[in-house]
Amino acid sequence: MTSLMTIGDFARATRLSAKALRFYHQVGLLEPAEVGAVNGYRLYAAEQIVTAQIIRQLRSLEVPVDTIREILRVDVAARNALIADHLERLEARLEATRSAVLSLRGLLSEPSAERQVEHRSVPPMPVLAIRELIELSELGPWYDAAMSELDAAIDACGAEAAGPRGGIWDTRLVLDERGEATVFTPVATLEGLDDATIGPTRARAELLPAVELAIVAHRGPDATMAQTYGRLGAYVAEHEMGVDGPIRETYLGTVTEVGWPIFRTAR
């Protein structure tokens, strides 16, 4: 004969409240073994303790009720796949939370950009570049793929790198969530670099125009990059004559130099 437990005893055994047990009954996750016809009392079988503990553990991981219902219904392989998919979503959410925390801490602790700004006159620069119109949502994967392709193109054509890699970001990429993105590697000369020598790749040889920049060095994770942009933008608005043009970044290992185009009137 199956041993039945009152909802109170079952709650103590499973660490689930009576409210939670009633909810799981209502949504069909954990039906009592018996419900009194007259008094409506819920009675649970001891064998249901394991199922209840599994439900409690999954809910602690924020697994949706519909997903738990599916997990309890399918075989082990499908069950593992459902749990793995949910864990990936949790990890992505956790990473987004970490980024938000870092960003907020940066707002509280970052110093003024005024004492950190460097002014630089950048001459025309021969580069091997990949330039493309992209959606803002594609930026991360596009950047990684374009940088790898650019490195391969440099090796394939035998060009001599003449400085750190960089990126150029059209204002419309943020403003309209669609705009031109460019990554580049400076080269010693454009001589001999053409479609034939570069080969079948998106990379092309070009001469970047000269530009005057107000520059701030960003040190830290990408999550706090927005604060660097904000400080630099505020500085330019207060102290410089900004010009319409893309932001230029230079990648120096763990440091990213962010360059805002300006019109300089004094040295």
N, C-alpha and C positions, 0 to 999 in steps of 0.2 A: 504493500500500500504506500502510495506517495505521501511523504510528509509535507503538510501545508503550513505556511507561515503567515501570520498576520502582516499587514502592511507596515506596522511599527517594527516588528522583528526583522522583516525583510529590509527595511530602511537602515536599521542598525548594521545588518550584515553587509550591505552593499555600499553604505555611505551615500545613499541617494535619499533626498528628502521625499516626503509624501507628495509634495507638490510636483516634484520631478517625475515620480512614478505615475501619478495621475496623468501628467502630460504625455509621457511615453506610451501610456495605454491609449489615450485619445488619438495619437498620431500613428498607432499601430506598430510601434517599435517593440514594446514589451507588454504583451497581454497577460493579465493574471491567469493563474491556472483555473481559478474559480471566482465568480462574482456572485455574492448572495442575492437570491431572487427577491427576497423581502427587504433586507437591510442594505443591499448594495455594497457590502464589505468586500474588499479585494483580498484574495488569498493567493499566495505565491508558492510555487514548488521550490524546494531547496536546489533542484537542478538548474533553476533559472538564475541563480546567483552569478554564475560565470558570465552569462549573457549580459546581465545588468552591469557587471564590472567592465566588460568590454565597451558597452554603450557609454558608461561614465568616462572611461579613458579617451574614447574617440571624441566625446563632446568637449573634454578638456583641451583637445587639440583643435577645437572649433570646426570639426567636421559637420557639415549640414545634415539635418535629419534625413533628407531624401538619400544622401550618400550612405549614411549608416544603414538605412533600410536595405539598400542595394548590397552593401558589404555583408550583411547578415544572411542575404539570400543566395549569393553566388559562391562558386567554388574558391579554393585557396588561391589559385593563380590570378583569377579576376579580382579577388579581394585585395591581394597585394598590389595589383596595378592601381586600383582605386585609391588605396592609402598612399601609395607613392605619388600619384598625381596631386593629392591634397597637400602632402608634405612639400612638394615643389612650390605650390602656391603660397604656403606659409613662409617658406624661405624667401621667396620674392617679396612678400609683404614685410618680412623682418628686415630685409636689406633696404627697402624703401623707408622703413621707420628709422633705421640707423642713419640713413642719409639725411632725413628730416631733422633728427636730433643734432647731428653735426652742423647742419646748416643753421639751426637756431642758436646753438652755442657760438657759432661764428659771429652771428649778429650781436651777441652780448659782449664778445671779447676782442673782436678785430679792431686794430688801431686805425686812425685816420690814414688815408692814402697820401696826404699832402707831403709828408716827409719821405715817402717811399717812391715817389714818381721820378722816373728818368725820362729825359727828352732825347730822342734819337732821330737823326736824319738817315734814313735807309736809302742807299743809292739803288739804281736799277739792278735787278738781281736775275741772272740766268738760272733757270730752274728746270727740273723735270717735274711735271705736275699732273695730277688727276683732278679734273674739274667737272662737276656734274650738278644738275638740278635735282634736288631730293626733297622728300618730305622730312619734317623735323623729327617725326617718330622713327625714321630710319637712320638717324644720325649715328648712333653707337655702332650698329653692325656695319654701316657703310664705311665709317672711319676705320675700323679694324681691317676690313677687306681691302680698302683702298691703300692703306699703309703697307700691307703685305704685298700687294700688287706693285706698288711703287718701288719697294725694296728689290723685288724680283726684276723689275725693268731696269733699275740702276745696274744690277749685276749683269744682266743679259747684254746691255749695250756697251758696257765697259766705261761708263761715264765716271768721272772723278767727283765724288761728293765734296762740296766746298763749304760745309757749314751744317748746323743742326736742322732737322726737319721742322716743318711748320704747317699751319693751317690758316685759311682765309675764309671767313664766314660772312656771307651776305646778310645785311640787316633783315631782309625779307624772310630769311629762314626762321627767325623768331617772330617777326611781325605778322607774317601771313602763314606761318607753319609750313612754308614751302619756299625754297630759295637755293641759291648757288652755294655749293660747298667745294672747297679746294684743299687738297693736301699737296705739299711740295717738298722737294729736296734741292737745295742750292747745288749747282754744278760749276766747275771751273770755267767752262766755255760751252756755248751752244754749237760750236763748229763741229760738224760731222754728225750731229744728232738730228735725225729725220725719221720719218715713218719706217723707212727701210731698216735703219740701224736699231731703232727702239723695238720694232717687232709688233706682234699682235697683242696689244695691250691698250688700256685706256690712257696710259701715260703719254704726255706730249711735252716737247721742249718749248719753252716760252720765256720771255723776258718780263718779269714783274716790274711794274712802274716804280719809280722813286716815291717815297712817302715820308711824311713827318709824323712821328708817333709819340704819344705820351704812354709810357710803359710802366706797368706794375708787375712784379714777380709774384706768382701764386705758388705757395708752398702748402702742400696738404692734399687731402683727397678731393676727388671731383665733386663730392657733395657740398663743399664750401666754395666752389668756383663762382657761384652766383654772387657771393659776398664780394669777391675780388672785382667782378664786373661792376657791381653796384658802387663800390668805393671809387673805382676809376672813373665811372660815368659821372658821379657827383663832383669829383675833382675837376674834370674837364668842363662841366657846366659852370662851375664857379670861377675857374682860373684860366681857361683856355678858350680859343675859338675853334670849336669842333667843326669838322667838315664831313660831308656826306661820303661815306665810303665804308668798306667792310672792315671788321675787326681782324687783326692779324696776330696769330699766336705763334710763338717759337718754343719748341720743346727741348729743354735742357735736362735730360734725365728726369729727376723727381721734381724739377721746377718748370713751370710754364710761364713764359712772359706773355702778358696780354697787352697788345698794342692798340691804342685808340687813335684814329687819324685826326690830326689837328692842323691848323694853319698857324705857323709860328711867326711872330712879328718881332721877336728879340732873341738874341743868343745868350 
